Amino acid sequence: MSRNFKFTGLLVIGLIFSVASFAQSIRGTVTDSLGKAVPYANINLKNGSNLIIAYAISNDKGGYLLTVPAAAAKDSLRVEISCMGFKKQSKPITNISAPVNFVLSAAVNQLKEVIVKNKNPWLRTNGDTIGYKVSDFSNPQDRVIGDVIKKLPGISVATDGTISYNGKNISNLYIGGDNLLDDKYNIATNTIPNGVVDQVQVIQNDQPIKMLRNKVVSDDVALNLTIKKGAKLQLVGQETVGAGLPGNYDVDLNAMMFKDAYKAINYLKGNNTGYDLQQDLVSHNASDYQQLIGNSLPQPLLSLGTINDPELARNRYLFNQSGVLNINNLVNLKKDWQLRINAYYLHDRQTQDNSQQTSIFLPGDTVRYNESQHNRINQDIFHAQFNIRHNADKNFLNDMFQFDDNHTVSYSDLNTNGAPLSQRLKDHLQSFSNEFNLIQSNRSNNIIQVYSYISHLTEPESLVIEPNYNAAQFNNGIPYEQLIQNVNVPTWYTNNYVSYKIPGSLGTESFRAGFSLQSQSLNSNLVTLQTDHSIHAPSDSAVNRLNWDKRRFYAEAAYDLPGDKLKANLTLPLTLQQINYTDTTYALNRGLTRLYFNPHLQLKYYTSIENFVTLLYNYRNQAGTIEDIYQGDILKNYRTLYTNSADLTLQQNQVGALGFNYRKALTLFFWSVNVLYNHISANNIASSIITDSLQRREALPYPNSTDAWTVNGTVSKYSFALTTTFSGGFQFQSTRTVQIQNNVLLPFNTTSENVNVGADTKVNDQINFSYKANFTRTDSHSQAAESAYHINQLLQQASVNYNPAEFLQLKLAGEHYFTRQQGNPDLKYFFADASAKYKIDKWKMDLELDANNFLNVKTYSALNLSANTLTASSYTLPGRIILLKVLFNL
């Protein structure tokens, strides 16, 4: 037996060596981003069918050894690494004899799907995305998805429709993952029925370009509306036709589609009930976009007057006759291609009746204006946008063309300090732009970007004031017919650059170089039409023929760290800027060349899976615009005459911000706090000469600075016991500025404090209740004038919904406005609305009776405080509106 045993042993050993001589092995090491060994990592060897054919675990030194079965196909092998706390990685095997080493990047453990049951609301969390189930927060009275979004814990909606999550404004609202509307998302929130939406998802660190995800840091927050499966298969529409007293109408006809391959929101709306259709068309991030592309668009220079809109819901005071046709269509083609068209035409006619008493407190004097206006404004607004996009893992292409044609004609019957006047203002804006963006990765996985933007804008404006306006100032005291101000600032702009990004194991390095050109001319003239119909210039400085050219050549290096625990972006731009401007009328011929360094640092550090700290520092050198350096007079409105005597404005702007965001999805608890400091230093200062009939303003060449502190916070908590969403917030802002008025230097310190609280509760299936309160205190103090002014304002809003039966819905809502200012009587206003909806299931329609402002409040007064200027305004309101509506679904 011993001989047989020895023989068997030799045979086994021989077979082992025989197999080993034909089998091959794969070796390598597993380390983290700091070079430390990663033990106990799971290593799988997979074949072309994704089957595991070998398995190993890394040792204490991070090493591993995989034996390749002799029968395995060597041309389709792949090694896959997974380990708790690290992102999974895999690599194809191209050379079995070469070591296959892995450097793992850390991964924050993501919360698994969390469901709070027992009929309580719940959130789904998946890394940077959380989802609200719409059915858990909606009520039968919620007609559109915007009604539900307002009630979601952690989300707030401003009066203009701006949505913010935990204190940060969202960048986009996606529908089924697609960007149908850019940042004009009021179209969606005011149109999409809440019944077709399954979830409202919040996406933090949103990076819409696929190939830049986990490479380039994004601090954006976006919303995504997921559509129910049934709603994807059919045409969706909520139609409304209403008529009422006194002579009112309301029409909303829409058709929507939310398929994966095709999405559309198309509608026709019209009303004269005070609902402002322009609110649907607000571009919430327009200023951020213009700053991103580096284009400073000229703003309208002329206006009918100085009276501002009241701090009321717009439908309370707006007299309108409006209609809009809005078309938004998106088609997803094969292989990640997408086509989109957005276009609208709006016709809007508005009337305004208001009066205002203005007091400007100066050292030893007070200047007062008493004014009343009746305005008629007619607007025709057309916008068209065409977009083609290819958004894939390895390349990105986007081309967007936009065209705008806006025509406004306004009339005003004005009485200022006892002098009756008539005004006519014409404004015709035409513009187009094209933005091209191509991003491509090469064989080494580095990223090349080519970007080009070009635009043109022209906006001729004309203001006519008659008769015989301020003849002492403009016509040597001689009576005349009309004062006419014309102005136009046509603008060409282009920005072009090439960028190269190098992704690495820790982050991405980016290098960019480019140039931008801006060419403008400011043409204006101020003339008088005499009684004999001759035209004269009121002074030698009543004309501008200013030409402007600005060139920028820039290069920058940027570093992105898109880690799971720490996300950071450092941008180091260097800009050579050349500006030349000439006006032969005033022998003006100047140029300016500057080299600027404008660093930007942004950090986000996760203190836990859901909570993070943010840090921001930004330093910007800024030069003024063509509107800062014209030498001739421009009458911006009947009360204000502008000119400039200083050199081009040069500013240094420093911004520092620190914030903390807290989220606990399991208990639906959110809060945030942020502190921001802004310091601006400039080489000139605003100066005003204020008289009883006119304010003449100009910029003087003296150093000036502005300091502003802002502290704000938000909190939101859902109480499961009370089935109530509680919300609150605060903001403190302090601003120090300096002005020269009537040759006296006046430093001002203006502070505003705001506190708001709210509750939205679902008492039971039949009753729900909401309440909001907003308190604001504004203080302005001038050391030179040795005076201080205070205004306290309180707004309270409440509503009750009651459903006594499935076919009947009742609603009662009210708003209370209170204003107190020392030396003036308190201002108190209460508005009440009511509605009743009767459902007729047999006919698949609803009948709704609305009574807006049924207490018939027809006037409203308000106080406004800015620096040393106190204004008391009074507005005429439409009063009671009764509407009977027929509502039905497609």
LODRENFI-988138 format. One record per residue: x, y, z of N, C-alpha, C in turn. Coordinates in steps of 0.2 Angstrom, whole numbers, plus 5000, padded with zeros to 4 digits. Example, Ala and Ser with C-alpha at 12.3 -4.5 7.8 and 13.67 -1.06 7.14 Angstrom:
506649725039506249785039506649845039/506449895035506849955036506450005039/
END
This chain:
500449945000500050005000500450065000/501050065003501550125003501750134996/501850084992502150094985501550134981/500950104982500350134979500250204981/500350214987500250284990500750334987/501350314986501850354984501750364976/501550314973501350324966500850374964/500250364969499750404968499950484969/500350494975500550554976500950584971/501450544968501850574962501350594956/500850554955500350564950500050634951/499750644957499450704958499850764957/500450764960500950814960501050834952/501150774948501250784941500750824938/500050804939499550834936499450904938/499650924945499650994947500151034943/500751004942501251044938501051044931/500750994928500550994921499951054920/499451054925498951104924499251174925/499751184930500051244931500451274925/500751224921501151244916500751264910/500051254910499651274905499251334907/499051344914498651394917499051464917/498751524917499051584917498751624923/499051674926498851714931498851784930/498451824934498451894933498551924940/499051964940499251994947499152074947/499152094953499052174953499052194960/498952254961498852284968498252334968/497952344974497352384975497552434980/497552504978497752554983497152604983/497152654988496752704988497052764984/496752824984496952884981497552914984/497752894991498352914994498952864994/498852814990499352764989499352714994/498852714999498852655004498552595002/498752535004498452475002497752465004/497352435000496652425002496552345002/496552325009496552245010495752225009/495652165008494952135009494552155003/494852184998494452204992494252144988/493652134985493352084981493552094974/493952044971494152044964493851984961/493552004955493151954951493451964944/493551904941493851894934493151874930/492951914925492351904921492551894914/492151844911492251834904491851874900/491751864893491351904889490651904890/490451854893489751844895489551874902/490051904905489951934911489851884917/490151824916490151774921490751774925/490751764931491351764935491651694934/492351694932492751634931493251624936/493451674940493951674945493851724950/494051714956493851754962494451764966/494551814969495151824974494951884979/495351884985495251944989495951974990/496052044990496652074991496952054998/497652054999497952035005498052105009/498452095014498552155019498952215015/499352195010499752245006499352265000/498752244999498352264993498452214987/498852164988499052124982498552074981/498452044975498051994973498351954967/498051894967498251844961497651804959/497451814952496951774949497251724944/496951664945497151614940496651604935/496951614929496451614923496351544920/495751514920495651454918495951444911/496251384909496551374903496051374897/495451364898494951364893494651434892/494751474896494451544895494751584889/494251614886494451654880494851714882/495451724880495951774883495751844880/495351854875495251924872494651954874/494351934880493751964882493651964890/494251964893494251954900494252024903/494052034909493952094913493952084920/494352124924494452124931494052174934/493652154939493152204942493352204950/493352264953493552274960492952304963/492852284969492352314973492552304981/492452364984492552364992492152414995/491952395001491552445005491952515006/491552565004491852635005492252664999/492252614994492552644988492152624982/492252664976491852654970492052594967/491652564964491752504960492152524954/492652474952493052494946493152424942/493252434935493352374931493852394926/494252344923494752354918494752294913/494752314907494852254902495552224902/495652164901496352134901496652134893/497152174892497452174885498052134885/498352124891499052084891499052054898/498951984898498851944904499551954908/500051954905500751954909500852024912/500552074910500652144913500252144920/500552184925500152194931499552234930/498952224933498352264933498252294940/498452354940498352394947497752434947/497552444953496952484953497052534959/496852604957496852654962496052674963/495852654969495152664971494952734974/494452764972494252824974493652814979/493652854985493252844990492452864988/492052824991491352834990490952844996/490552894997490052905002489552855002/489452815007488852765007488252805006/487852785001487252815000486652785003/486252825005485652795009485252755004/485052695006484552655002483852695002/483452664998482752694997482452685004/482152745006481852745013481152755012/480752725015479952725014479752735021/479352785023479052795029478352775028/478052725031477452695029476852725034/476352685035475752705039475452775037/475352775030475052835027475352895028/475952905030476352965031476752975025/476953035023477353055017478053025018/478353015012478952975013479453005007/480053005008480553025003480952965001/481152964994481652914992482252954991/482752924994483452954993483952914989/484352944985484852904981485352954980/485852954985486452994984486253074984/486353104978486153174978485453184976/485053134975484353144973483853124978/483353164979482853144984482153154980/481753114981481053114978480453124982/480053164981479453174985478853144981/478453104984477853074981477353124981/477153144975476653194974475953184978/475753124977475053104980475053114988/475653114991475753114998475653195001/475753234996475753304998475153344995/474853314990474353354986473653354989/473253394988472553404990472053404984/471453384984470953394979470953464975/471053514979471053584976471653594972/472253554972472853574969472753554961/472653604957472553594950473153584946/473753624947474353614944474853594948/475453564946475953544950476353594954/476253664952476553714956476153724962/475553704963475153704969475453654974/475753604972475953544976476753564978/477153594974477853604975477853654981/477353704981477453754986477353724993/477053664994476953635000477553585002/477953564998478453514999478953535005/479153495010479653515015480353525011/480653585013481253595011481253635004/480653645001480653684995480153744996/480453804994480053864994479953894987/479353934986479253964980479154044981/479454084978479454154978478754174975/478654244975478054274972478054274965/478754274962478754274955478854204952/478754154956478854084954479554054955/480054094957480654064958480654004964/480953944962480953894966481653884970/481653874976482253864979482253804984/482753764984482853704989483353724994/483053715000483453735006483853795006/483553845003483853915002484253924996/484353874991484653884985484253884979/484253934975483853934969483953874964/483453844961483653794957483853824950/484253784946484453804940484053784934/483653724935483253704929482653664932/482153654928481653604930481553554924/481753494925481753444920481053404920/480853384915480153344914480353274911/480353224915480553154913481253154911/481653194915482353194913482553244908/482153274904482253314898482153394900/482553434897482553504898482153534893/481453534894481053564889481053644889/481153674895480953744896481553784898/482153764898482753794901482453824908/482653884909482453914916481753954916/481353944911480653974911480253914913/480353894919479953834922479253854925/479153924925478453934927477953914922/478153904916477653874911477453804913/477953764916477753694918477353694925/477553734930477253734936476553764936/476453814931475753844931475353804926/475553754922475153714917475053644918/475653604920475553534921475153514926/474653474925474153444930474553404935/474353414942474753384947474653304947/474053284944473853214944474253174939/474653204934475053164930475753154932/475953194938476653184940476653134946/477153094945477253044951477653064956/478253094955478753124960479053184958/479153224963479553284962480253274965/480753264960481453244962481853314963/482253314968482753364969483453334968/483853364963484453344961484953394963/485353374968485953414970486553404966/487053454965487653444961487453424954/486953454951486653434945487153454939/487353404935487853414930487453384924/487153424920486753404914487153374908/487753384908488253364902488553294905/488353244901488453174904489253164904/489653184899490353174899490753214904/490453264908490753304913490553274920/490153224920489953204927490553174930/490553184937491153154941491853184938/491853234934492453264932492453344933/491853374932491853444933491353464938/491553504944491053514949490553554947/489953544949489353584949488953594955/488853654957488453664963487753674962/487453664956486753684954486353634957/485753654959485153614961484653614956/484353564954483853554949483253514951/482653524948482053484950481953444944/481653384945481453334939480753314941/480253314936479653294937479553224934/479453174937479353104934478653094933/478453074927477753064924477552994925/476952994928476552924928476552894922/476652824922476652784916476052794912/475452794915474852804911474852874907/475052924910475052994907475552994901/476052954901476552954895476252934889/475652894889475452864884474852904880/474652954882474152994880474253074880/473853104876473853174876473553204882/473853254886473553274892473353354891/472853364894472653434894472153454899/472153514902471753544907471453604904/470853604902470553664898470053704903/470153774902469653814906469353874902/468753884903468353934899467953964905/468054034906467754064911467454134909/466954164912466654224910466354254917/466354314918466054344924465954414924/465854444930465754514931466354554934/466454614933466154654928466454644921/466154604917466454604910467154564909/467254514913467854484914467854414910/468454394908468454324904469154294906/469154224906469754194907469754124903/470254114899470254064894470954024895/471053964895471653924896471553854892/471753854886471753794882472453764881/472553704883473253674882473253604880/473753584877473853514875474653494877/474653444881475353414883475453344882/476053324880476353264879476953244883/477053194886477653174890477853104889/477953084883478253024881478953034881/479352974882480052974882480353004876/480052994870480353014864480053084862/479553104865479253174863478853204869/479053264870478753304875478553374873/477953394875477753454873477253494878/477253554878476853594882476653654877/476053654875475753704870475153734873/475053794873474453824876474253894873/473653904874473353974872472953994878/473154054880472854084886472654154885/472154174888471954244888471554264894/471554324896471154344902471154424903/470654444906470754514909470554524916/470754474920470654464927471254484931/471754504928472354524932472854474933/472754414930473354364930473854384924/474454394926474954424922475254364918/475154354912475354304907476154314907/476454364908477154374907477554334913/477154324918477454284924477654214921/477254184917477454124914478054124910/478254174908478854184903479454204907/479454214913480054234917480654194916/481254214914481854184914482254194921/482154144925482454154932483154154933/483554134928484254134929484654174923/484254224921484454264915485154304917/485154334923485754374924486354324925/486254264928486854224929487054194922/486654194917486854164910487254224907/486954284907487354344904488054344907/488054334914488754344917489154284915/488854224914489254164911489554174905/489154204900489454214893489854284893/489854324898490254384898489954444895/489254444893488954494890488554534894/488654604894488254654898487754684893/487154664893486654694888486454764891/486354814886486154874888485454874890/485254904896484554914898484154964895/483554964895483155024893483355084897/483455144894483655204897483055244899/482455244895481955284896481355254899/480955294903480355264906479855324907/479255304909478655354910478755384916/479055354921479055394928479455354933/479355364939479755344945479255294950/478655294948478155254953478355174952/478455144957478555074957477955034958/477954964956477354924958477354914965/476754904967476654894975476854824977/476954814983477154744986476454704987/476154694982475554654982475554594977/475154544978475054494972474854534966/475154514961475054554954474354554952/473954504953473254494951472854544956/473054574961472754614965472654684962/473154704958473154774956473254784948/473254724945473454734937472754744934/472654794929472154794925472454774918/472154724915472554694909471954664904/472254664898471854624893472454584889/472554524890473154484888472954424885/473454404880473354344877474054314875/474154254875474754224873474654154870/475054144865475154074862475854054863/475953994866476553974869476653904866/477253884863477353824860478053794862/478053744865478653704868478653634866/479153614861479153544859479853524859/479953454861480553424861480553354859/480953334854480953264851481653234853/481653174856482253134857482353084851/482853094848483053054842483452994844/483652954840484152904842484852924843/485152884847485952894848486052964852/485552984857485653034861485553104858/485253114852485153174849484453204851/484453264851483853294854483653364850/483053374848482853434844482353474849/482353534849481853574853481753644850/481053664851480853724849480453754854/480553824856480153854861480053924858/479353944857479154004854478554024858/478454094858477854124861477754194858/477054204857476854274855476354304861/476554354864476154384869475854454867/475254464867474954534867474654554873/474854614876474654634883474554704883/473954724885473754784886473554794894/473954844897473854864904473754934905/473354944910473255014913473355024920/473655084922473855094929473555164931/473355164937473155224940473455234947/473855284948474255284954474455354956/474655364962474855434964475455424969/475855474970476455464974476655524977/476855524984477155584987477855564989/478355594987479055584988479355634992/479755614997480055665002480755645002/481255685000481955675000482255725006/482455685011482755725017483455745016/483655805016484255835015484455875021/485155885022485355925028485055995027/484556015032484256075032483756085027/483556035023483056045018482655985017/482055985014481655925012481355945005/481455905000481255914994480655864993/480055894990479455844990479155854983/478955794981478555794974477855754975/477355784972476755764972476555744965/476355684964476255654957475655614956/475355614951474855564949474955544942/474755484940474855454933474255404932/474055414925473655364922473955334916/474255274916474655244911474255194907/474355194900474155144896474755114892/474855044893475455014890475154954886/475454954880475254904875475954874873/475954804873476554764872476354714867/476854704862476854644858477554614858/477554544861478154514863478254454859/478754444855478854384851479554354853/479554284854480254254856480254184852/480754164849480854104846481554074848/481554014849482253974851482253914848/482753894844482853834841483553794844/483453734846484053704849484153634847/484753614845484953544843485453524848/485453464851485853444856486053364855/486653354856486853284857487253274863/486953234868487253224874487353154876/488053134874488253064875488753064880/488952994882489552984887490153014885/490353014878490953034875490953094872/490453124870490453194867489753224868/489853294867489253334868489253394863/488653404860488553464855487953494857/487953564857487353604858487453664854/486853674850486853734846486153764847/486153834849485453864851485453934848/484953944844484854004841484154034844/484254104845483654144848483554204844/482854224844482654284841482154314845/482154384846481654424850481454484846/480854494846480554554843480054584848/480154634852479754664857479554734855/478954744855478754814853478254844859/478354904861477954934867477855004865/477255024866476955094865476555104872/476755154875476455174882476255254882/475755264885475455334886475355344893/475455404895475355424902475055494902/474555504906474255574908474555584915/474955634916475355644922475255714925/475155714931475155784935475755784940/476255824939476755834944476855894947/476755904953476755964957476256014954/475655994952475156034949475256054942/475756024938475756034931475555974927/474955984923474755924919475155914913/475355854912475755834906475455774903/475655764897475555704893476155674890/476255604891476855574889476755514884/477155504879477155444875477855414874/477855344876478555314876478455254871/478955254866479055194862479655164863/479655094863480255054864480154994859/480654984855480654924850481254884850/481254834854481854784854481854734849/482454724846482554664841483254644843/483254574843483954544845483954474842/484554444841484654374839485354354842/485354294844486054264846486054194844/486654164844486754094842487354074847/487254014850487753984855487953914852/488553904851488753844849489253814854/489153754856489653724861489753644859/490353634858490553564856491153534861/490953474864491453444869491553374867/492153354866492353294863492953264867/492953204869493453164872493953134867/494553134868495053094863495253034866/495752994863495852934864496152924871/496452974874496752974881496252994886/495653004884495053024888495153094891/495553134888495553204889494953234885/494753294887494153324884494353394881/494153404875494253464871493553494870/493553564871492953604871493053664866/492553674862492553734857491953764858/491953834860491353864861491353934857/490753954855490654014851489954044852/489954104854489354144855489354214851/488854224848488754294844488054314845/487954384846487354414847487354484844/486754504843486654574841485954604844/485954664846485354694849485354764847/484754784846484554854845483854874848/483854934851483254954855483155024855/482855054849482755124849482155144854/482255194857481755224862481655294861/480955314862480855384861480355404866/480455454870480055484875479755554873/479155564873478855634871478455654877/478655724879478255754885477955814882/477355824883476955894881476455904886/476255974886476556034883476956074887/477456104885477856154888478056134895/478356074895478656044901479256084903/479256104909479856134912480256184908/479856234905480156284900480756314903/480756334909481356374912481956334911/481956264911482556224911482656204904/482156194899482356164893482156214887/481856274888481756324883481856394885/482256404889482356474892481756514894/481256474897480656504899480156524894/480256504888479756514882479356454881/478656464881478256414880478356374873/478256304873478456264868477956204868/477956164862477456114862477756044865/478256024863478455954865479255954867/479355904872480055894873480155814871/480655804867480755734864481455714865/481455654868482155614869482155554865/482655544861482755484857483455454859/483455384860484055354862484055284859/484655254857484755184855485455164856/485555104858486155074859486255014856/486355014849486454944845487154914848/487054844849487654814852487754744848/488454734846488654674843489154644849/489054574850489554544855489654474852/490254454853490454384852490954364857/490954294859491354264864491554194861/492254184861492454124858493054094862/493054024864493654004867493753924866/494353904867494453834867494753804874/494453754876494653724882494853654882/495353634886495653564886495653544894/495253484895495153464902495553394902/495953384908496253324909496053294915/495553244915495353204920495853164924/495853164930496353114934496053084939/496453044943496153004948495853044954/496153104955495853154960495453204958/495553224952495053284949495253294942/495053354940495053374933495453434932/495953444928496253504927495953534920/495853594920495553624914495953694912/496053694906496453754903496053784897/495953854898495553884893495853944890/495753964884495954024881495454044876/495354114876494854144871494854214871/494354244867494354314866493554334866/493454394867492754424867492854494864/492354514860492254574857491554604858/491554674860490954704861490954774857/490554784852490554844849489854874849/489854944852489254974853489255044851/488655074850488655154849488055174853/488155234856487555264860487355324856/486855324853486555384849485955414853/485955474855485355504858485355584856/484755604856484655674856484055704859/484155754862483555784866483355854863/482755864860482555914856481855944859/481756004857481056034858480756054852/480056044852479656054846479356124848/479456174844479256244846478556254843/478156304845477556314843477456324836/478056344832478056354825478256294822/478256234825478456174823479256164821/479656214823480356204822480656164828/481156134826481556094831482156124834/482256134840482856164843483156114848/483856114849484156084855484156124861/483956104867483856144873484556164875/485056134873485756154876486256124871/486856144872487456114868487656044870/487356024876487555954878486955904878/486555914872485855874872485955824867/486555804865486655754860487255704862/487155644860487755594861487855554854/488455544852488655504847489255464849/489155424854489755384857489855324854/490455304852490655234850491055204855/490955134855491255104861491555034858/492155014860492454944858492754924864/492554854866492954824871493154754869/493754744870494154684868494354644874/494254584875494554544880494954484877/495554474880495954414878496054374885/495854314886495854284892496154214892/496454194897496754124898496654104905/496454044907496254024914496453954915/496653934921496753874923496153854928/495853794928495353784933495553714935/495353694942495453634945494853614948/494553554946493953524949494153464953/493853464959493953404963493253374965/492953334960492253304961492153244966/492553254972492453194976491853184980/491753134983491053124987491053154993/491653164996491553205003491753275002/492253294998492453364996492353374989/491953424987491953444980492253524980/492653534975492953594975493153614968/493153684967493253714961493653774962/494253774959494753834959494853864952/494653924951494753954944495254014944/495754014940496254064940496254094933/495854144932495854174925496254244925/496554254919496954304918496654344912/496554404912496154434907496554504905/496654514898496954574896496354604892/496154664895495554704893495754774890/495454784884495654844880494954884879/494854944881494254984880494455044876/494055064871494155124868493455154866/493355224868492755254867492855324864/492455344859492555414856491855444855/491855514856491255554854491555624852/491555634845491855694842491455754844/490855744846490455804849490755844855/491155804859491455824865492155814865/492455804859493155794858493455734863/492955684864493155634868493455574864/494055554866494455504863494855464868/494655414871495055384877495055314876/495555284879495755214879495955184886/495855124887496055094893496255024892/496855004895497054934894497254914901/496954854903497154834910497254754910/497654734914497754654915497454644922/496954594921496554574927496654504929/496654494936496654424939496054424943/495654374942494954364945494854294948/495254284953495154214956494454194959/494254134958493654104961493754044964/493554034970493553974974492953954977/492753884976492053864978492253794981/491953784988492053724991491453694994/491353634994490753594997491053535001/490953535007491253485011490653445015/490553385014490053345017490253325024/489953345029490053325036489753265037/489253245033488953175034488653165027/488253105027487953085020487553145017/487153175022486653225019486853295021/487253315025487453385027488053405024/488153465023488753495020488853565022/489453585021489653655022489953685015/489753745014489953775008490353845009/490853855005491253915006491353944999/491354004998491454034992491854104993/492354114988492654174988492754194980/492654254979492654284972492954354972/493454364968493654434967493654444960/493254504958493154524951493354594950/493754614945493854674943493354694937/493054744938492554764933492654834930/492554834924492454904921491754924919/491654984919490955004918490754994910/490155014909489855004902489755074898/489555074892489455134888488955174892/488555154896488055194899488355234905/488955224906489255254912489655324910/489755324903490255374901490055424896/489355424894489155474889489155544892/489355594888489455664891488855704890/488355684885487855734884487255714888/486755754889486155744893485655694890/485455654895484855604893484355614898/483755634896483155634900482855564901/483055534907482755464908482055454909/481755504913481055514914480955584915/480255604916480155674917480455714923/480755674927481055704933481755694934/482055654929482755634930483155654924/483755694924484155704919484855684921/485155634916485755604918486355634913/486955634916487555644912488055624916/488755624913489255594916489855644915/490255654921490855694920491455654922/491455594924491955554927492255514921/492855484922493155434918492755364919/492855324915492555254915492555224922/492055194924491955164931492455104931/492855104936493255044938493055014945/492954954945492654924952493054864953/493154854960493454794962492954764967/492754704966492154674969492354614973/492354604979492554544983491954524986/491854454985491254424988491554364992/491354354999491454295003490854265006/490754205006490154175008490254105012/489954095017489954035021489254005022/489153945021488453915023488553845025/487953825028487853755031487153735029/487153675026486453645024486353575028/485753575031485653515035485053475031/485053415031484453375028484453305031/483853295034483753225037483053205033/483153165028482653145024482153095027/482453055032481953005035481453045039/481553105042481153135046480853205043/481053215037480853265033480953335036/481653345038481853405042482453435037/482353495036482853535032482953605035/483653625035483753695037484453715034/484553775033485153805031485253875034/485853895034486053955036486653985032/486654045030487154075025487354145027/488054155027488254225028488654245022/488554305019488854335013489054405015/489654425013489954485013490154515006/489954575004490154604998490454674999/491054674996491354744996491554764989/491254824987491454854981491754924981/492354934978492654994978492655014971/492555084970492555114963492855184963/493055204957493355264956492955324955/492255314956491855374955491255374960/490855424960490355424965489755464962/489155444963488555474960488355534964/488255584960488055654963487355674960/486955704964486355734962486255804964/485955844960485655904961484955904961/484655914967483855904967483555964968/483055984964482656044965481956014965/481456064966480756054966480456024960/480856034954480556014948480955964944/481555954946482055904942482555884946/482855824945483455794948483955784942/484555814943485055804938485555764941/485755714938486255664941486855654936/487455644939488055634935488555594940/489055564937489555534940490155574941/490455584947491055624948491655584950/492255604948492855564949493155564956/492755534961492955534967492955454970/493455434974493355364976492755344980/492455284979491855274983491855194984/491555174989491455104991490755094994/490655024993489955004996490154935000/489854925006489954865010489254845011/489154775010488554745012488654675015/488254665021488254605024487554575024/487554505022486854475022486954405026/486454395030486354335034485654305033/485654245031484954215030484954145032/484354125033484254055035483554025033/483453965032482853935031482753875035/482153855037482053795040481353765038/481253695037480653665035480653595039/480053585041479953515045479253495044/479253425042478553395042478453365048/477853375051477653345057477153285056/477453225057476953165055476353165060/476453185066475953185071475353235069/475553295067475053345065474953345057/475253305053475153305046475253375043/475753405046475853475044476553495042/476653535037477353555035477453625038/477953635043478053695045478653725042/478653785041479253825037479353885040/479953915039480153975042480854005039/480954065040481554095037481754165040/482354185039482554255041483054275037/483054345036483654375032483754445036/484454455037484654525039485154545034/485054605032485454635027485654705029/486354725029486554795030486954815025/486854875022487154905016487454975018/488054995017488355055018488555085011/488255145010488355175004488555255005/488755285000488955355000488655384994/488355444994488055484989488255554990/488255594985488255664985487655694983/487255734987486655764985486655834987/486555884982486655954983487255974986/487855944983488555954985488655944992/488255894995488455875002488555795002/489155775005489255705005488855675011/488455625009487955585013488155515013/488455495019488455415020487855385023/487555335020486955305022487155235024/486755215030486755145032486055115032/485855075027485155045027485154975029/484754955033484654885036483954865034/483954795033483254765032483254705036/482754685039482654625043481954595041/482054525039481454495037481354425041/480754415043480654345047479954325044/479954255042479354225039479254155042/478654145043478454075046477854055042/477753985042477153955038477053885040/476353865039476153805041475653785036/475753725033475253695029475053625031/474353615033474153555037473553525034/473553465034473053425032472653395038/472153425039471753405045471453335045/471153325039470953255037470753255030/470453205027470353205020469953255017/469553285022469053335019469353415020/469753425025469953485027470653495027/470953555024471653565025471653645025/472253665029472353735031473053755030/473153825028473853845027473853915030/474453935032474554005035475254025034/475354085032475954115031476054185034/476554205037476654275040477354295038/477454355036478054385033478154455036/478654465041478754525044479454555041/479354625039479954655037480054725040/480654735042480854805045481354835041/481254895039481754935035481954995039/482655005040482955065043483455095039/483455165038483955205035484155255039/484855265040485155315044485655355040/485655415041486155455037486455495043/487155485043487555525048487555605047/487655615041487655695039486955725041/486455695039485755725040485555715048/485955675051485755655058485055635059/484755595055484155575055484055495053/483555465056483455395054482655385053/482555335049481855325046481755245047/481155225049480955155050480255145047/480255085044479655055041479554985043/478954965046478754905048478154875044/478254815041477754795037477654715039/476954695039476754635041476254605036/476354555033475954515028475754455031/475054435031474854375034474354345028/474454285027474054245022473754185025/473154165024472854105026472354085021/472254015021471753985017471453925020/470853905019470453845021470153815015/470253745015469953705009469553655013/468953645010468453605013468053565008/468053495009467753455004467153415007/466553445007466053405011465853345007/465953335001465853274997466353274991/466353214988466853204983466653244977/466053274976465853314970465953384972/466053404978466053474980466653494984/466953554981467553574985467453654986/467653674992467553744994468253774997/468353834995468953864997468853934999/469153955005469154025007469854045009/470054105006470754135008470754205009/471254225013471254295014471954325015/472054385014472754415015472654485019/473154495024473054555028473754585027/473754655025474354695025474354745030/474854755033474954805039475654845038/475554905038476254955037476155005043/476755015046476855065051477455105050/477455175050477955215049477855275054/478355295058478255345063478055415059/477555445062477355505059476855495053/476655435052476155425047475655375050/474955385048474455335050474655265048/474455215052474555145050474055125044/474355085040474055065034473854995035/473154975034472854915035472454895029/472554835026472154815021471954735021/471354715020471154645020470854625014/471154575010470854545004470554475006/469954465003469654395004469454364997/469554304996469354264990469054204992/468554184988468154114989468054084982/467954014983467853974977467453914979/467053894974466653834975466753794968/466853724969466953684963466453624963/466153614958465653564958465853514952/465953454954466253404949465653364946/465553364939465053324936465453264932/465453204936465853154933465453124926/464853134926464553104920464753144914/464853204914465053244909465853254908/466153234914466953234914467153314914/466753354918466953424919466853444926/467053504927466953534933466653604932/466253634936466053694936466253734943/466553794941466953824947466653894947/466453924953466253994954466854024959/467154074956467654114960467454184961/467554204967467454274969468154304972/468454334968469154364970469054434973/469354454978469254514982468554534983/468154484986467454494986467254544991/467754574995467654625000467654694996/467954694989467954744985468354804987/468954784989469454834991469754874984/469654934983469854964977470355014977/470655024983471255064983471755034988/472455054987472955024991473455074992/473755084998474255134999474855095002/475455115000476155085003476655135004/477155115008477655155010478355125008/478855165005479455135003480055175005/480555145008481055185011481755165007/482155205005482755195002483255255003/483755235006484255295008483855345012/483855405009483555465013482855485009/482655435005482055445001481455405004/480855435006480255405008479755425003/479455365000478855374996478255344998/477655384998477055355000476655354993/476455294991476055284985475355254986/474955274981474255254982474055224975/473755164975473555134969472855114968/472555124962471855104961471855024959/471454984962471354914961470754894957/470754844954470154824950469554804954/469554794960469054774965468754704964/468154694965467854624965467754604958/467954534957467854504951467554434952/466954424949466554354950466654324943/466854254943466954214937466654154938/466354124933466054064932466454024927/466753964929467253934924466953864923/467153844917467053774915467653744914/467853684918468453654917468353584915/468853554910468753494908469453464906/469553404906470153374904470153334897/470653344893470653304887470653224888/
END
